[in-house]
Amino acid sequence: MTAATRPSAGADEGRPTPAPAEDQAATSAAGEGGSAETRRSARSGVAGLLGAATSGLFGFVLAVVITRGYGPAGAGAFFAAIGVVTVATAICTLGAETGLMWALPRRSAGVRGDAARVLPVALIPPLLTGLLVAGAGVLAADALAPRLLGGGSGASGEALLTVTFAAVPVVVAMTLLLATLRCVRPIRAYVGVQFLLLPVARPVLVGGAALAGGGLLAGMTGWLVPAALALLACLTLVAGPLGLGRGAALRPQRADWSTFWRFALPRAASAAIDAGSMWVGVLLTSVLAGPADAGVFGAVGRYVLAGQLAMQGLRVAVSPQLSRLLGRGERAAAAAVHRQLTTWGLVLSWPVYLLLAVFALAFLQLFGPEFTAGVPAMTVLALAMLVNTGVGNVQSLLLMGGRSGLHLVATVAGLTMTVSLGLWLIPHHGATGAAVAWAAGIATENLTAAGFARSVVREPLFDAAMVRAAAATIAGVGLAAGAGVLVGGRGLPGLAVALAVLLTGCVGMLTLPRVRAGIRGTMRQIRGGDNAATVAEPTSASTRGR
């Protein structure tokens, strides 16, 4: 703003002329808007984190139930079946779930709004694709079972795959309606379904099947039934805000199709890669090294994914907000939200991964002695996830900014690295080779996406606060882990000592005035109720449907 600071005629030399009132107002409004957005993201982020913590806890319980109930070979077949439905669902959704998260916040909801018109556009092609994949999978289950599930499934392999493929359309519909729910209801509704209903019901039903001696088929059925329940819950929750059944227009215009799928189709491939990144490793390991190694790798992967739940909770909490901000061109506010939540995610996730790397033996002993062969694999993956969580949700910045093509480039680069290294390493190194391949893919994808996001947003995505948080986290957890190893080794006793030291240190930090002041500031941000997802806010015609 050169004109605003140039001295006027007759002004004392060196004394800047005050900025025009309209520029001052714009600057003030921008600052207040940025603060409002970080407050909103803080409230949503906390809700997402609480839900993710619950989901992580019950996800760990589910992994224990599967590994203890079915052993390494049976768990390998079970994890491979989960991998089949996960990858198939990610392919069949065609990127529409991310398309909904991108499109709905830029439209208006209600009976007179245009948000409901997106539903037929987003739902019909994926559901048709899901039905085709389900039919083909059911017909080919007999031939696929020995290759995908190995010997761990026994005689029930064909039936296991048949049920798995038959459930694909249900899981596809659930996934799409969950994305809709996040955009049209307050985040607590999404948390209730995605982070409570699904993860709590699954270990209960799978555990009940295992205790009753129902075998892998009954266990997989127990894993799938909560998806049908979640689908019904989502249908009930999204109908009201979108005006379904009350006269809302459901007939899309021609431009709705082209706008939506121009964004979603590049995301289709990257979504399959994102959702199936771990399961590609499980399936490769099952085919190239056998179901026992696949079971070990699957158990390791459950820990790794559980540590990522903090970032997942933050991502789903703010994705609609990022879409709205970037749709309006408010890049500085979007970058501020990203930096704040990346710092939160780093502080919450890095301690988990550092402890997983140091005490991999202790964590895997909880699954049973057969799974301790995965110690090197867990150490490698835990260190790789420091990169993933350290760059933050850069993928969301790309996607919510409408740059799904760049996101596809990053994910293809990561997948290429994972598969090429996996084909080379897995036959000779089993689960450890799969972990090295996946770790290389994780680093490749995230660093590539971070570079793209910086060029798109054109605002700093990292700041000094993140560096300080990273250094303090490494120092604190490193000291605690070192004490644990010295006193009790890398097994459960050492882990218990490290956790005790960490807890003592956290309690001690609460006595510091600076820490208490930071906590009070955060609490001020998250007070004030949970705003509904911003789809209900009317937007200008220039931003709708981008």
C-alpha positions in Angstrom: 0.0 0.0 0.0 2.5 2.6 -1.2 0.0 5.3 -1.6 -1.1 4.9 2.0 2.3 5.6 3.4 3.7 8.3 1.1 4.0 11.7 2.8 1.4 14.2 1.7 2.3 17.8 0.6 3.3 19.8 3.5 3.7 16.9 5.9 6.7 16.7 8.1 9.4 14.7 6.3 9.7 11.2 7.6 6.3 11.2 9.3 3.9 8.7 7.5 0.5 9.9 6.6 -2.3 7.9 8.2 -3.8 5.2 6.0 -7.2 6.1 4.4 -10.1 5.1 6.6 -11.3 2.5 4.2 -7.9 0.8 4.1 -7.7 0.8 7.9 -11.2 -0.7 8.1 -10.2 -3.4 5.6 -7.1 -4.2 7.5 -9.0 -4.3 10.8 -11.7 -6.5 9.2 -9.1 -8.9 7.8 -7.4 -9.2 11.2 -10.7 -9.7 13.0 -11.8 -12.2 10.4 -8.6 -14.2 10.8 -9.0 -14.3 14.5 -12.6 -15.4 14.1 -11.6 -18.2 11.8 -8.9 -19.5 14.1 -11.4 -19.4 17.0 -13.9 -21.4 14.8 -11.2 -23.9 13.8 -10.2 -24.2 17.5 -13.7 -25.2 18.5 -14.1 -27.6 15.6 -10.6 -29.0 16.1 -11.2 -29.8 19.8 -14.4 -31.7 18.9 -12.6 -33.5 16.2 -9.7 -34.4 18.5 -12.0 -35.8 21.2 -13.8 -37.9 18.7 -10.5 -39.1 17.2 -9.2 -40.0 20.6 -12.2 -42.2 21.2 -11.9 -43.7 17.8 -8.3 -44.4 18.3 -8.9 -46.1 21.6 -11.6 -48.4 20.2 -9.5 -49.0 17.0 -6.8 -50.3 19.2 -9.3 -52.5 21.0 -10.5 -53.8 17.7 -6.9 -54.7 16.6 -6.4 -56.6 19.9 -9.7 -58.4 19.4 -8.7 -59.5 15.9 -5.1 -60.5 16.6 -5.9 -62.3 19.9 -9.1 -63.9 18.5 -7.7 -65.1 15.2 -3.9 -65.4 15.5 -1.3 -64.1 13.0 -2.6 -66.1 9.9 -6.3 -65.5 10.7 -5.6 -61.8 11.5 -3.8 -61.5 8.2 -6.8 -62.8 6.3 -9.1 -60.5 8.3 -7.0 -57.4 7.7 -6.8 -58.4 4.0 -10.6 -58.5 3.8 -10.8 -55.1 5.5 -8.2 -53.9 3.0 -10.4 -55.2 0.1 -13.5 -53.3 1.2 -11.5 -50.2 2.1 -9.7 -50.0 -1.3 -12.8 -51.0 -3.3 -14.8 -48.3 -1.5 -12.2 -45.7 -2.1 -12.2 -46.5 -5.8 -15.9 -46.6 -6.1 -16.6 -43.3 -4.4 -14.8 -41.7 -7.4 -13.6 -38.8 -5.2 -17.2 -37.7 -4.6 -16.8 -37.6 -0.8 -14.1 -34.9 -1.1 -16.1 -33.3 -3.8 -19.0 -32.9 -1.4 -16.7 -31.4 1.3 -15.5 -29.0 -1.3 -18.8 -28.1 -3.0 -21.4 -28.0 -0.2 -19.8 -25.2 1.9 -19.9 -23.0 -1.2 -23.7 -23.4 -1.5 -26.8 -22.5 0.5 -28.8 -25.2 2.3 -32.5 -25.4 3.1 -35.6 -25.7 1.0 -34.7 -22.7 -1.2 -31.0 -23.5 -1.3 -29.0 -25.1 -4.1 -27.0 -27.6 -1.9 -29.5 -30.5 -2.3 -28.9 -30.4 -6.1 -25.4 -31.8 -5.5 -26.6 -35.0 -3.9 -27.8 -36.8 -7.2 -24.6 -35.6 -8.9 -22.4 -37.0 -6.1 -24.3 -40.2 -5.3 -25.5 -41.8 -8.5 -22.2 -42.5 -10.3 -20.4 -43.9 -7.2 -23.4 -46.1 -6.2 -23.6 -47.5 -9.8 -19.8 -48.2 -9.7 -20.2 -49.8 -6.3 -22.9 -52.2 -7.5 -20.7 -53.2 -10.5 -17.7 -53.8 -8.4 -19.8 -55.8 -5.9 -21.2 -58.0 -8.5 -17.9 -58.7 -10.2 -16.2 -59.3 -6.8 -18.9 -61.8 -5.7 -18.6 -63.7 -9.0 -14.8 -63.8 -8.7 -14.6 -64.5 -5.0 -13.7 -68.2 -5.5 -10.7 -67.3 -7.7 -9.6 -64.3 -5.6 -9.7 -65.8 -2.1 -6.5 -67.9 -2.4 -4.5 -65.0 -3.8 -5.8 -62.2 -1.5 -6.4 -64.1 1.7 -3.8 -66.9 1.5 -4.3 -69.9 3.7 -5.3 -67.9 6.8 -9.0 -67.9 5.9 -9.3 -71.6 5.5 -12.4 -73.0 3.8 -14.3 -69.8 4.5 -12.2 -67.6 2.2 -14.7 -67.6 -0.6 -17.6 -66.7 1.7 -15.5 -64.1 3.5 -14.7 -62.3 0.2 -18.3 -62.7 -1.0 -19.7 -60.9 2.1 -16.9 -58.3 1.8 -17.7 -57.4 -1.8 -21.4 -57.5 -1.3 -21.1 -54.8 1.4 -19.2 -52.3 -0.9 -22.3 -50.3 -2.1 -23.4 -49.9 1.5 -20.0 -48.6 2.6 -19.8 -46.3 -0.4 -23.2 -44.8 0.4 -22.2 -44.4 4.1 -18.9 -42.7 3.1 -20.7 -40.1 0.9 -23.4 -39.4 3.4 -20.8 -38.9 6.2 -19.1 -36.2 4.1 -22.6 -34.6 3.6 -23.2 -34.8 7.3 -20.0 -33.0 8.1 -21.0 -30.1 5.9 -24.6 -29.6 6.9 -24.6 -30.3 10.7 -22.4 -29.2 13.6 -19.3 -31.3 13.9 -20.7 -33.1 17.0 -23.1 -35.0 14.7 -20.3 -36.2 12.5 -18.2 -37.2 15.5 -21.1 -39.1 16.9 -21.4 -41.3 13.8 -17.8 -41.5 12.5 -15.8 -41.5 15.7 -18.3 -43.1 18.2 -20.9 -45.4 16.5 -18.5 -47.1 14.1 -15.4 -47.6 16.3 -17.4 -48.6 19.4 -19.7 -51.0 17.7 -17.0 -52.9 15.7 -14.9 -54.4 18.5 -18.1 -55.3 20.4 -19.6 -57.2 17.5 -16.3 -58.7 16.2 -15.3 -59.7 19.8 -18.7 -61.3 20.3 -18.3 -63.3 17.1 -14.8 -64.5 18.1 -16.0 -65.5 21.6 -18.9 -67.4 20.2 -16.5 -69.3 17.9 -18.1 -67.9 14.7 -14.9 -67.7 12.7 -13.7 -65.2 10.2 -17.0 -64.9 8.3 -18.9 -64.0 11.5 -16.2 -61.6 12.6 -16.2 -59.8 9.2 -20.0 -59.5 9.4 -19.6 -57.9 12.8 -17.2 -55.4 11.3 -19.6 -54.5 8.4 -22.9 -54.2 10.3 -22.1 -50.9 11.9 -21.6 -49.4 8.4 -25.3 -50.1 7.7 -26.3 -48.5 11.0 -24.2 -45.4 10.2 -25.8 -45.1 6.8 -29.3 -45.0 8.4 -28.1 -42.4 11.0 -26.6 -40.2 8.2 -29.8 -40.4 6.1 -31.8 -39.2 9.1 -29.4 -36.4 10.0 -28.9 -34.8 6.6 -32.5 -34.7 5.5 -33.6 -31.8 7.6 -30.8 -29.3 6.8 -30.9 -29.9 3.1 -34.7 -29.7 3.0 -35.2 -33.2 1.7 -38.8 -34.2 1.6 -39.9 -30.6 2.1 -39.6 -29.3 -1.4 -35.8 -28.8 -1.9 -34.8 -29.1 -5.6 -33.0 -32.3 -6.3 -32.8 -32.0 -10.1 -29.3 -30.8 -10.9 -28.4 -28.5 -13.7 -26.0 -29.4 -16.4 -23.4 -27.1 -14.9 -23.6 -28.9 -11.6 -22.4 -32.2 -13.2 -19.5 -30.6 -15.0 -18.3 -28.5 -12.1 -18.5 -31.2 -9.5 -16.9 -34.0 -11.6 -14.2 -31.7 -13.0 -13.0 -31.5 -9.4 -13.9 -35.0 -8.2 -12.5 -37.2 -10.9 -8.8 -36.3 -10.3 -9.5 -36.9 -6.6 -10.9 -40.4 -7.4 -7.5 -41.9 -8.0 -5.8 -40.1 -5.1 -8.7 -41.0 -2.8 -8.2 -44.7 -3.6 -4.4 -44.3 -2.9 -5.0 -42.4 0.3 -7.5 -44.8 1.8 -5.7 -47.8 0.6 -2.1 -46.8 1.4 -1.8 -49.2 4.3 -4.0 -51.9 2.8 -2.0 -52.0 -0.4 1.0 -53.0 1.8 -1.1 -55.6 3.6 -2.3 -57.1 0.3 1.2 -57.1 -1.2 2.6 -58.7 1.9 -0.1 -61.3 1.9 0.6 -62.2 -1.8 4.4 -61.9 -1.7 5.3 -63.1 1.8 2.3 -65.0 3.2 -0.6 -64.3 5.5 1.5 -64.5 8.7 3.7 -61.6 7.6 0.5 -59.7 6.4 -1.0 -60.2 9.9 2.2 -58.7 11.5 2.2 -55.8 9.1 -1.5 -55.2 9.6 -1.0 -55.1 13.4 1.8 -52.6 13.0 -0.3 -50.6 10.7 -3.1 -50.3 13.2 -0.8 -48.6 15.7 0.5 -46.3 13.0 -3.0 -45.3 11.8 -4.2 -44.8 15.4 -1.4 -42.3 15.9 -2.7 -40.4 12.9 -6.2 -40.0 14.2 -5.4 -36.6 15.8 -4.6 -35.2 12.3 -7.7 -37.0 10.9 -9.9 -35.4 13.6 -8.4 -32.0 12.8 -8.8 -32.5 9.1 -12.5 -33.4 9.0 -13.2 -30.6 11.5 -11.9 -27.8 9.4 -12.1 -29.0 5.8 -15.4 -27.2 5.1 -14.0 -24.1 6.7 -10.9 -24.2 4.5 -13.1 -24.7 1.4 -15.1 -21.6 2.2 -12.0 -19.5 3.0 -10.2 -20.5 -0.1 -13.3 -20.1 -2.2 -13.5 -16.5 -1.1 -9.8 -15.9 -1.7 -9.0 -15.5 2.0 -5.6 -17.3 1.8 -4.1 -15.6 4.8 -6.9 -16.8 7.1 -6.7 -20.3 5.6 -2.9 -20.5 6.2 -3.4 -19.2 9.8 -5.9 -22.0 10.4 -3.5 -24.5 8.9 -0.6 -23.4 11.0 -2.6 -23.4 14.2 -4.0 -26.9 13.7 -0.6 -28.3 12.4 1.0 -27.2 15.7 -1.8 -28.9 17.7 -1.5 -32.0 15.6 2.3 -32.1 16.0 2.2 -31.7 19.8 -0.4 -34.5 20.0 0.9 -36.9 17.4 4.7 -36.7 17.8 4.8 -38.1 21.4 2.8 -41.1 20.2 5.1 -41.9 17.3 8.3 -41.3 19.2 7.1 -43.7 21.9 6.0 -46.2 19.2 9.5 -46.0 17.7 11.4 -46.5 21.0 9.0 -49.0 22.6 7.8 -51.0 19.6 8.5 -54.2 21.4 6.2 -53.2 24.3 3.3 -52.2 22.1 3.5 -55.4 19.9 3.6 -57.6 23.0 0.1 -56.6 23.7 -1.0 -58.4 20.5 0.9 -61.6 21.5 4.4 -62.9 21.2 4.0 -63.9 17.6 3.7 -60.2 16.6 7.0 -59.0 18.1 8.7 -59.8 14.7 7.2 -56.5 13.6 9.4 -54.3 15.9 11.7 -53.1 13.0 8.6 -52.4 10.9 7.0 -50.3 13.6 10.1 -48.3 14.3 10.5 -47.4 10.6 6.9 -46.4 10.1 6.7 -44.4 13.3 9.7 -42.3 12.2 8.1 -41.8 8.8 4.9 -40.6 10.4 6.8 -37.7 12.0 7.1 -36.3 8.5 3.4 -36.9 7.7 2.2 -35.1 10.8 5.0 -32.5 10.7 3.8 -31.0 7.4 0.2 -30.9 8.6 -2.9 -31.4 6.5 -1.4 -30.0 3.3 -3.5 -32.4 1.3 -6.7 -30.6 2.6 -5.3 -27.3 1.5 -4.8 -28.6 -2.0 -8.2 -30.3 -2.2 -10.3 -27.6 -0.5 -8.5 -25.1 -2.8 -9.8 -27.0 -5.8 -6.4 -28.3 -6.8 -7.3 -32.0 -6.9 -5.0 -32.5 -9.9 -1.9 -31.5 -7.9 -3.0 -33.7 -5.0 -3.2 -36.6 -7.5 0.3 -36.0 -8.6 1.6 -36.2 -5.0 -0.3 -39.4 -4.2 0.8 -41.1 -7.4 4.4 -40.2 -6.5 3.9 -41.8 -3.1 2.2 -44.9 -4.4 4.8 -45.4 -7.1 7.5 -45.3 -4.4 5.6 -47.7 -2.1 4.7 -50.3 -4.8 8.1 -50.3 -6.5 10.1 -50.7 -3.3 7.5 -53.2 -2.0 7.9 -55.5 -4.9 11.6 -55.5 -4.4 11.8 -55.7 -0.6 8.8 -57.7 0.6 9.7 -61.1 -0.9 13.0 -61.1 1.1 12.2 -59.0 4.2 8.4 -59.6 4.8 6.7 -57.0 7.0 9.9 -55.0 7.5 10.3 -54.6 3.7 6.7 -53.5 3.5 7.2 -50.9 6.2 10.3 -49.5 4.5 8.4 -49.2 1.2 5.4 -47.5 2.9 7.6 -45.2 4.8 9.3 -44.0 1.6 5.9 -43.5 0.0 4.7 -41.5 3.0 7.7 -39.1 2.9 7.5 -38.7 -0.9 3.7 -37.9 -0.9 3.8 -35.5 2.0 6.8 -33.5 1.0 5.5 -33.2 -2.6 2.1 -32.1 -1.4 3.6 -29.6 1.0 5.5 -28.0 -1.9 2.4 -27.8 -4.0 0.3 -26.4 -1.1 2.8 -23.6 -0.5 2.7 -22.6 -4.2 -1.1 -22.6 -4.3 -1.8 -20.8 -1.0 1.1 -18.4 -1.4 1.2 -17.9 2.4 3.7 -19.3 4.9 2.6 -22.8 6.1 5.2 -23.0 8.9 6.2 -20.6 11.5 8.5 -20.2 14.5 5.8 -21.5 16.9 5.7 -24.8 15.1 9.5 -25.2 15.3 9.5 -24.4 19.0 6.7 -26.9 19.5 8.6 -29.6 17.6 11.8 -29.0 19.5 10.1 -29.1 22.9 8.2 -32.2 22.0 11.3 -34.1 20.9 13.2 -33.0 23.9 10.5 -33.9 26.5 9.6 -37.2 25.0 13.2 -38.1 24.3 14.2 -37.5 28.0 11.2 -39.6 29.2 11.9 -42.4 26.7 15.6 -42.4 27.6 14.7 -42.8 31.3 12.3 -45.6 30.5 14.9 -47.5 28.4 17.6 -47.1 31.1 15.3 -48.3 33.9 13.2 -51.0 32.3 14.4 -51.6 28.7 12.2 -51.4 25.6 9.5 -53.7 26.9 6.4 -53.0 28.9 8.3 -52.0 32.1 10.3 -49.4 30.2 7.2 -48.0 28.6 5.5 -47.7 32.0 8.5 -45.7 33.3 8.5 -43.4 30.3 4.8 -42.7 30.6 5.1 -42.0 34.3 8.0 -39.5 33.6 5.9 -37.9 30.8 2.9 -37.6 33.1 5.0 -36.1 35.9 6.5 -33.6 33.4 3.1 -32.5 32.1 1.8 -32.0 35.6 4.9 -30.0 36.4 4.5 -27.8 33.3 1.0 -26.8 34.5 2.7 -24.9 37.3 4.4 -22.6 34.8 2.7 -19.2 34.3 3.4 -19.2 30.6 1.8 -22.6 30.1 -1.2 -21.7 32.1 -1.6 -18.5 30.1 -1.5 -20.5 26.9 -4.1 -22.9 28.1 -6.4 -20.0 29.1 -6.0 -18.5 25.7 -6.9 -21.7 24.0 -9.9 -22.2 26.2 -11.1 -18.7 25.3 -10.8 -19.7 21.6 -12.9 -22.8 22.0 -15.7 -21.3 24.2 -18.8 -20.2 22.4 -20.6 -23.2 21.0 -20.1 -25.2 17.9 -21.0 -23.5 14.7 -22.8 -25.6 12.2 -20.9 -26.3 9.1 -20.8 -23.3 6.9 -22.9 -24.8 4.1 -25.9 -23.0 5.6 -24.3 -19.6 5.1 -25.4 -18.0 1.8 -22.5 -17.3 -0.6 -22.2 -15.0 -3.5 -23.0 -16.3 -6.9 -19.4 -16.0 -7.9 -18.3 -18.6 -5.4 -21.0 -21.1 -5.7 -20.3 -24.3 -7.5 -16.6 -23.6 -8.1 
